[in-house]
Amino acid sequence: MAERQLIIDSHVHLATEAWIDGSLGPYRASVEEYFRRPILIRSVETMAAEYEAAGMRGILLGWDAERSSGRPGIPNDLIAAICRRFGDQFVGFGSVDPLRPNAVAELERFPDLGLTGLKVHPTVQAFDPSSDDVQPFFEAAARLHLRVITHAGMSALGAARPGGQGLRIDLARPALFDRVAAQFPEMPIMLAHIGAPWEAETIAMALHKSNVYVDISGWKAKYLPVPFVRELKGRLRAQVCFGSDYPMFDPLEHLNDVRALDLGAEVSEGLTRNNARRFLGIAPTVQ
């Protein structure tokens, strides 16, 4: 399939038993209740076939939260192997807990593994992105020319549970990443899930810093906040990316919801293809 034809899904989780029952484990029920749909376990082969049939290429995200959650992570070697095998369908973003003792050493393996970027989740990994403790970690990510996708805002994990199952959503406020975005201007950073309920912070950061991108994963398009959609059509038209949050959302269903917004050809092309390509360092498509 020609590269120029592919929609890019900027937020894809591994739908295998290892992630859903292993990494999520006790959080799975809260996620299913929050999104009001079951999370279906799929093989890697099924995932790749779905994305090929949909004409999409997904950014496949790793997971490393064993220190904080006690749950097994997804090895970065596995993410890399999947992306080598299904390179037309997936591009790999590994994950490293910034507070694990060998965090920088693990990051330094990414170029040899062929991983394009880094996924972090301040809520599940229990770290403050603005703290002095993690700045050397992000300095290493910038030095290695990695792109960064961070969970931002509300989390379905632990939702509607006493104490949110011990998870802190305040650690995922978008503004806490402003220090990193300012310190490393050449490092593209994507704030996932529009950072809601702090979407105003997300908008401000993206307007202020051109290296900050936003994805709309985990949101039904019709429920996107009106001020955010206004900026998507206007000043942020080059910085907002399509993302599904697969397997919590079906990517084609999500894409059809987005198309129903009637954004216009230029904005739609940016949202579904060119903005993510720019984030990944790939030349925009030519229609």
C-alpha positions as CSV (number, residue, x, y, z in Angstrom):
1,M,0.0,0.0,0.0
2,A,1.4,3.4,-1.0
3,E,2.6,5.5,1.9
4,R,0.7,8.6,0.7
5,Q,-2.6,6.8,1.0
6,L,-2.3,5.9,4.7
7,I,-4.3,7.6,7.4
8,I,-2.1,7.7,10.6
9,D,-3.6,6.6,13.9
10,S,-1.4,8.3,16.5
11,H,-2.5,6.3,19.5
12,V,-2.6,2.5,19.3
13,H,-2.2,0.1,22.2
14,L,-1.2,-3.6,21.9
15,A,-4.5,-5.5,22.0
16,T,-3.0,-8.8,23.1
17,E,-3.6,-10.6,26.4
18,A,-0.2,-9.5,27.6
19,W,-1.3,-5.9,27.7
20,I,-5.1,-6.2,28.4
21,D,-4.9,-8.8,31.2
22,G,-1.3,-8.5,32.1
23,S,-0.4,-4.8,32.1
24,L,-4.0,-3.4,32.7
25,G,-5.0,-6.3,34.9
26,P,-7.2,-4.8,37.7
27,Y,-7.7,-1.6,35.8
28,R,-9.4,-3.4,32.9
29,A,-12.9,-3.3,34.4
30,S,-12.8,0.4,35.0
31,V,-11.7,1.1,31.5
32,E,-14.4,-1.0,30.0
33,E,-17.1,0.7,32.2
34,Y,-15.7,4.2,31.3
35,F,-15.8,3.6,27.6
36,R,-19.0,1.5,27.8
37,R,-17.6,-1.3,25.7
38,P,-15.6,-4.4,26.2
39,I,-11.9,-4.4,25.3
40,L,-11.4,-7.3,22.9
41,I,-8.2,-9.3,23.0
42,R,-6.7,-9.7,19.5
43,S,-3.5,-11.3,18.1
44,V,-0.8,-9.1,16.6
45,E,-1.7,-10.6,13.2
46,T,-5.3,-9.6,13.6
47,M,-4.3,-6.1,14.6
48,A,-2.1,-5.8,11.5
49,A,-4.8,-7.1,9.2
50,E,-7.3,-4.6,10.7
51,Y,-5.0,-1.6,10.0
52,E,-4.1,-2.9,6.5
53,A,-7.8,-3.2,5.7
54,A,-8.5,0.2,7.1
55,G,-5.8,1.9,5.0
56,M,-4.1,3.1,8.2
57,R,-0.7,3.0,9.9
58,G,-0.7,3.1,13.7
59,I,1.8,4.5,16.2
60,L,2.1,1.4,18.4
61,L,2.8,2.3,22.0
62,G,4.8,0.5,24.6
63,W,4.0,0.2,28.3
64,D,6.3,0.3,31.3
65,A,4.6,0.8,34.7
66,E,5.8,-2.2,36.8
67,R,7.5,0.0,39.4
68,S,4.4,2.0,40.2
69,S,1.6,-0.5,39.4
70,G,3.1,-3.9,40.1
71,R,1.9,-5.0,36.7
72,P,4.1,-6.4,34.0
73,G,5.0,-4.1,31.2
74,I,5.4,-4.7,27.4
75,P,9.1,-5.2,26.5
76,N,10.4,-2.6,24.1
77,D,12.0,-5.4,22.1
78,L,8.5,-6.8,21.5
79,I,7.2,-3.5,20.2
80,A,10.3,-3.2,17.9
81,A,9.8,-6.8,16.6
82,I,6.2,-6.2,15.8
83,C,7.0,-3.0,13.9
84,R,9.8,-4.8,12.0
85,R,7.4,-7.5,11.0
86,F,4.5,-5.2,10.2
87,G,6.3,-2.1,9.1
88,D,3.5,-1.0,6.7
89,Q,1.0,-1.0,9.5
90,F,2.9,0.2,12.6
91,V,5.6,2.5,13.8
92,G,7.0,1.8,17.2
93,F,7.1,4.0,20.3
94,G,8.7,2.3,23.2
95,S,7.9,3.1,26.8
96,V,10.3,3.7,29.8
97,D,9.4,4.6,33.3
98,P,11.4,7.8,33.8
99,L,12.1,6.8,37.5
100,R,13.4,3.3,36.9
101,P,17.1,3.0,37.8
102,N,18.2,2.2,34.3
103,A,15.8,4.6,32.5
104,V,18.4,6.4,30.4
105,A,20.2,3.2,29.5
106,E,16.9,1.7,28.2
107,L,16.2,4.9,26.2
108,E,19.7,4.6,24.6
109,R,18.6,1.2,23.1
110,F,15.8,2.8,21.1
111,P,17.8,3.8,18.0
112,D,19.2,0.2,17.6
113,L,15.8,-1.2,18.2
114,G,14.4,1.0,15.4
115,L,11.9,2.7,17.8
116,T,10.9,6.2,16.6
117,G,9.7,7.6,19.9
118,L,8.8,7.3,23.5
119,K,5.4,6.9,25.3
120,V,5.0,8.0,28.9
121,H,2.0,8.0,31.2
122,P,2.5,10.2,34.3
123,T,-0.6,8.9,36.0
124,V,0.2,5.2,35.8
125,Q,4.0,5.7,36.0
126,A,3.5,8.0,39.0
127,F,5.9,10.8,38.1
128,D,5.7,14.6,37.8
129,P,6.9,15.7,34.3
130,S,7.9,19.1,35.7
131,S,10.1,17.7,38.5
132,D,13.9,18.0,38.5
133,D,14.1,14.2,38.9
134,V,13.0,13.5,35.4
135,Q,14.7,16.3,33.4
136,P,17.9,14.2,32.7
137,F,15.6,11.5,31.3
138,F,14.0,13.9,28.9
139,E,17.3,15.4,28.0
140,A,18.4,12.0,26.9
141,A,15.3,11.6,24.8
142,A,16.0,14.9,23.1
143,R,19.6,13.9,22.5
144,L,18.5,10.7,20.9
145,H,16.1,12.6,18.6
146,L,13.0,10.8,20.0
147,R,9.5,12.0,19.7
148,V,7.4,11.9,22.8
149,I,3.7,11.0,23.3
150,T,2.4,11.5,26.8
151,H,-0.9,10.7,28.3
152,A,-2.6,13.9,29.4
153,G,-5.6,14.6,31.5
154,M,-8.3,12.3,32.7
155,S,-7.6,8.5,32.8
156,A,-10.1,5.7,32.3
157,L,-7.8,3.6,34.4
158,G,-9.3,3.6,37.9
159,A,-12.2,5.7,36.9
160,A,-15.3,5.6,39.1
161,R,-13.4,3.6,41.8
162,P,-12.6,4.7,45.3
163,G,-9.4,6.8,45.2
164,G,-9.2,6.0,41.5
165,Q,-7.4,2.8,42.4
166,G,-4.6,5.0,43.8
167,L,-3.9,6.8,40.5
168,R,-3.3,10.5,40.4
169,I,-4.7,12.4,37.4
170,D,-3.2,15.7,38.5
171,L,0.3,14.3,37.4
172,A,-1.1,14.3,33.9
173,R,-2.0,18.0,33.7
174,P,-0.8,19.2,30.3
175,A,0.9,22.3,31.9
176,L,3.3,20.0,33.8
177,F,4.9,19.2,30.4
178,D,5.5,22.8,29.6
179,R,8.9,22.8,31.2
180,V,10.1,19.9,29.0
181,A,8.6,21.5,25.9
182,A,10.4,24.7,26.6
183,Q,13.7,23.2,27.5
184,F,13.8,20.9,24.4
185,P,12.3,22.9,21.5
186,E,13.5,20.5,18.9
187,M,11.7,17.5,20.5
188,P,8.2,17.0,19.2
189,I,5.8,16.3,22.1
190,M,2.2,15.1,21.7
191,L,-0.4,15.6,24.4
192,A,-2.9,12.7,24.2
193,H,-6.6,12.8,24.6
194,I,-6.6,16.7,24.2
195,G,-5.6,16.8,27.9
196,A,-9.2,17.1,29.1
197,P,-10.5,18.3,31.5
198,W,-7.6,20.7,31.1
199,E,-8.0,21.3,27.4
200,A,-7.5,25.0,27.8
201,E,-3.9,24.3,29.0
202,T,-3.4,22.0,26.0
203,I,-4.6,24.7,23.6
204,A,-2.4,27.3,25.3
205,M,0.7,25.1,25.2
206,A,0.2,24.2,21.5
207,L,-0.4,27.8,20.6
208,H,2.7,28.9,22.5
209,K,5.1,26.1,21.4
210,S,5.2,24.8,17.8
211,N,6.8,21.5,19.0
212,V,3.7,20.6,20.9
213,Y,1.1,18.5,19.1
214,V,-2.3,17.1,20.3
215,D,-4.2,13.9,19.6
216,I,-7.9,13.4,19.9
217,S,-7.8,9.7,20.9
218,G,-10.3,8.4,23.4
219,W,-12.9,11.0,22.4
220,K,-16.0,10.6,20.3
221,A,-15.6,13.4,17.8
222,K,-19.1,14.8,18.4
223,Y,-18.2,15.4,22.1
224,L,-15.0,17.3,21.5
225,P,-15.2,20.7,23.3
226,V,-16.3,23.5,21.1
227,P,-13.3,25.8,21.8
228,F,-11.0,22.9,20.9
229,V,-12.7,22.3,17.6
230,R,-12.6,26.0,16.8
231,E,-8.8,25.9,17.3
232,L,-8.5,22.7,15.3
233,K,-10.1,24.4,12.4
234,G,-8.0,27.5,12.9
235,R,-4.8,28.2,14.6
236,L,-4.0,24.6,15.5
237,R,-4.8,23.1,12.2
238,A,-1.2,22.0,11.8
239,Q,-0.8,20.5,15.2
240,V,-3.8,18.2,15.9
241,C,-3.6,14.5,15.0
242,F,-6.1,11.8,14.6
243,G,-5.8,9.0,17.1
244,S,-8.2,6.2,18.2
245,D,-7.0,4.8,21.5
246,Y,-7.3,1.3,20.0
247,P,-8.5,-1.2,21.2
248,M,-10.8,0.9,23.3
249,F,-12.0,2.6,20.1
250,D,-12.5,1.1,16.7
251,P,-10.2,3.2,14.3
252,L,-12.6,3.2,11.3
253,E,-15.6,4.0,13.5
254,H,-13.6,6.8,15.0
255,L,-12.5,8.1,11.6
256,N,-16.1,8.2,10.4
257,D,-17.0,10.2,13.4
258,V,-14.3,12.7,12.7
259,R,-15.3,13.0,9.0
260,A,-18.8,13.8,10.2
261,L,-17.5,17.0,11.7
262,D,-17.2,18.4,8.2
263,L,-13.8,20.1,8.8
264,G,-13.0,20.8,5.2
265,A,-10.4,19.1,3.0
266,E,-7.3,20.9,4.1
267,V,-8.0,20.6,7.9
268,S,-9.1,16.9,7.5
269,E,-5.9,16.1,5.5
270,G,-3.8,17.6,8.2
271,L,-5.7,15.9,11.0
272,T,-5.7,12.4,9.5
273,R,-2.3,12.4,7.7
274,N,0.0,15.4,7.5
275,N,0.2,16.6,11.1
276,A,1.2,13.2,12.3
277,R,3.7,12.8,9.5
278,R,5.2,16.1,10.5
279,F,5.4,14.9,14.1
280,L,7.1,11.7,12.9
281,G,9.5,13.6,10.7
282,I,8.0,12.3,7.5
283,A,7.3,14.5,4.5
284,P,3.7,15.5,4.1
285,T,1.5,13.8,1.4
286,V,0.9,15.5,-1.9
287,Q,-2.6,15.2,-3.3
